[in-house]
């Protein structure tokens, strides 16, 4: 296998897998923004858990695919970066799932950091492979379609995650110690007023 064909195969592979994982991200963000029940639990909790589980299963499959790709010695650094890229995605989905279960803001913060690392890592992979642009001479964007609108959309998505962090506040019931949504006047579990 020529060095260039190995790099091309790895580049095609990472672009396709990144688009697939971005679809999972979009689905989990839509489910996350669906809202909350009166008891403070998330409306789409089962959906979020299923999306996160499917994404993490896909990441395991992608790791196997990555190990099976034939790359040149020069492309081995890009393969290692691809592995770290998958680690970042896995961390994002893992911590979003934990945040959905616990409502702990530390989990959301960790998920947000992992998500931000995804784009940085993808840029590094493409630079390692020598792909600073697509065929039309435009800078490569993530994902590879409609770069300018995608970049602004991704920036808005990051801001939405942060806004969720600021908006969703849980309070602890002084009687039963259960966390519930701040907008509720009484604990949904025991009925105690704040």
C-alpha positions as CSV (number, residue, x, y, z in Angstrom):
1,X,0.0,0.0,0.0
2,X,1.4,3.4,-0.9
3,X,1.9,6.0,1.8
4,X,-0.6,8.4,0.1
5,X,-3.3,5.8,-0.3
6,X,-3.0,4.9,3.4
7,X,-3.3,8.6,4.4
8,X,-6.3,9.0,2.0
9,X,-8.0,6.0,3.5
10,X,-7.5,7.2,7.0
11,X,-8.7,10.7,6.1
12,X,-11.9,9.3,4.5
13,X,-12.4,7.1,7.5
14,X,-12.1,9.8,10.1
15,X,-14.3,12.3,8.2
16,X,-17.0,9.7,7.8
17,X,-16.9,8.6,11.4
18,X,-16.8,12.2,12.7
19,X,-20.0,12.9,10.7
20,X,-21.6,9.8,12.2
21,X,-20.7,10.8,15.7
22,X,-21.8,14.4,15.1
23,X,-25.3,13.0,14.3
24,X,-25.4,11.2,17.7
25,X,-24.3,14.5,19.2
26,X,-27.1,16.4,17.5
27,X,-29.7,13.8,18.7
28,X,-28.5,13.9,22.3
29,X,-28.6,17.7,22.3
30,X,-32.2,17.8,20.9
31,X,-33.3,15.3,23.5
32,X,-31.5,17.2,26.3
33,X,-33.3,20.4,25.3
34,X,-36.7,18.8,25.4
35,X,-37.4,19.9,28.9
36,X,-38.3,18.5,32.4
37,X,-41.2,16.9,34.1
38,X,-42.9,18.5,37.1
39,X,-40.9,16.1,39.4
40,X,-37.7,17.5,38.0
41,X,-36.7,14.5,36.0
42,X,-35.8,14.9,32.3
43,X,-38.5,14.2,29.7
44,X,-36.2,12.5,27.3
45,X,-34.0,10.6,29.8
46,X,-34.5,7.2,28.3
47,X,-33.9,8.6,24.8
48,X,-30.7,10.3,26.0
49,X,-29.5,7.1,27.7
50,X,-30.2,5.1,24.4
51,X,-28.4,7.6,22.2
52,X,-25.4,7.7,24.5
53,X,-25.3,3.9,24.7
54,X,-25.6,3.6,20.9
55,X,-22.8,6.2,20.4
56,X,-20.5,4.4,22.8
57,X,-21.2,1.1,21.0
58,X,-20.4,2.8,17.7
59,X,-17.1,4.2,19.2
60,X,-16.1,0.7,20.2
61,X,-16.8,-0.5,16.7
62,X,-14.8,2.4,15.2
63,X,-11.9,1.5,17.5
64,X,-11.8,-2.0,16.0
65,X,-12.0,-0.5,12.5
66,X,-9.2,1.9,13.3
67,X,-7.0,-0.9,14.5
68,X,-7.6,-2.8,11.2
69,X,-6.7,0.1,8.9
70,X,-3.4,-0.3,7.1
71,X,-1.5,2.9,7.4
72,X,2.1,3.9,6.7
73,X,4.6,4.5,9.4
74,X,4.3,8.3,8.6
75,X,0.5,8.1,9.2
76,X,0.8,6.2,12.5
77,X,0.8,9.5,14.4
78,X,-2.6,10.4,12.8
79,X,-3.9,7.0,13.8
80,X,-2.9,7.6,17.4
81,X,-4.7,11.0,17.3
82,X,-7.8,9.3,15.9
83,X,-7.7,7.0,18.9
84,X,-7.6,10.1,21.2
85,X,-10.4,11.7,19.1
86,X,-12.6,8.6,19.8
87,X,-11.7,8.9,23.5
88,X,-12.9,12.5,23.6
89,X,-16.2,11.5,22.0
90,X,-16.6,8.5,24.4
91,X,-16.0,10.8,27.3
92,X,-18.6,13.3,26.0
93,X,-21.3,10.6,25.7
94,X,-20.4,9.0,29.0
95,X,-20.6,12.2,31.0
96,X,-23.8,13.4,29.3
97,X,-25.4,10.1,30.3
98,X,-24.1,10.6,33.9
99,X,-25.3,14.2,33.9
100,X,-28.7,13.1,32.7
101,X,-28.9,10.6,35.6
102,X,-27.5,12.7,38.3
103,X,-28.1,16.4,37.3
104,X,-24.6,17.1,38.6
105,X,-23.1,20.1,36.9
106,X,-19.6,18.7,37.1
107,X,-20.7,16.0,34.7
108,X,-22.0,18.6,32.2
109,X,-18.8,20.6,32.5
110,X,-16.7,17.5,31.8
111,X,-18.9,16.6,28.8
112,X,-18.5,20.2,27.5
113,X,-14.7,20.0,27.8
114,X,-14.6,16.7,26.0
115,X,-16.9,18.1,23.3
116,X,-14.6,21.1,22.8
117,X,-11.6,18.8,22.5
118,X,-13.3,16.8,19.6
119,X,-12.9,19.7,17.1
120,X,-9.4,20.5,18.2
121,X,-8.4,16.9,17.8
122,X,-10.0,16.5,14.4
123,X,-8.1,19.6,13.1
124,X,-4.9,18.1,14.4
125,X,-5.6,14.8,12.7
126,X,-6.3,16.5,9.4
127,X,-3.1,18.6,9.7
128,X,-1.1,15.5,10.4
129,X,-2.5,14.0,7.3
130,X,-1.7,17.2,5.3
131,X,-5.3,18.1,4.7
132,X,-5.7,21.8,5.3
133,X,-8.4,22.1,2.7
134,X,-11.0,20.2,0.7
135,X,-10.9,19.8,-3.1
136,X,-12.4,23.2,-3.8
137,X,-9.6,24.9,-1.9
138,X,-11.8,25.9,1.0
139,X,-10.6,25.3,4.6
140,X,-11.8,22.1,6.0
141,X,-14.8,22.5,8.4
142,X,-16.4,20.1,10.7
143,X,-18.5,18.4,9.4
144,X,-17.4,18.7,5.8
145,X,-20.5,20.4,4.5
146,X,-21.4,24.1,4.5
147,X,-18.5,25.3,6.5
148,X,-19.5,28.8,7.4
149,X,-23.0,27.9,8.6
150,X,-21.7,24.8,10.3
151,X,-19.1,26.7,12.3
152,X,-21.6,29.2,13.5
153,X,-24.1,26.4,14.3
154,X,-21.4,24.5,16.3
155,X,-20.6,27.7,18.2
156,X,-24.3,28.1,19.0
157,X,-24.5,24.5,20.1
158,X,-21.6,25.0,22.6
159,X,-23.3,28.1,23.9
160,X,-26.5,26.1,24.3
161,X,-24.7,23.6,26.5
162,X,-23.3,26.3,28.6
163,X,-26.7,28.0,28.8
164,X,-28.3,24.8,30.0
165,X,-25.7,24.7,32.7
166,X,-26.7,28.2,33.8
167,X,-30.5,27.6,33.5
168,X,-31.0,24.2,35.0
169,X,-30.7,24.6,38.8
170,X,-31.6,21.8,41.2
171,X,-32.4,22.3,44.9
172,X,-32.2,19.8,47.7
173,X,-35.3,19.1,49.7
174,X,-34.5,19.8,53.4
175,X,-36.6,16.9,54.4
176,X,-36.1,14.0,52.1
177,X,-32.8,15.2,50.6
178,X,-33.9,14.6,47.0
179,X,-32.8,17.0,44.2
180,X,-35.6,18.7,42.2
181,X,-36.0,21.5,39.7
182,X,-35.7,25.0,41.3
183,X,-38.9,26.2,39.6
184,X,-41.0,23.9,41.6
185,X,-42.5,25.3,44.8
186,X,-42.6,21.9,46.6
187,X,-40.7,18.7,46.5
188,X,-42.3,16.2,44.1
189,X,-41.3,13.3,46.3
190,X,-42.5,14.3,49.8
191,X,-44.5,17.5,49.1
192,X,-42.4,19.7,51.5
193,X,-42.4,23.4,50.6
194,X,-39.1,25.3,50.3
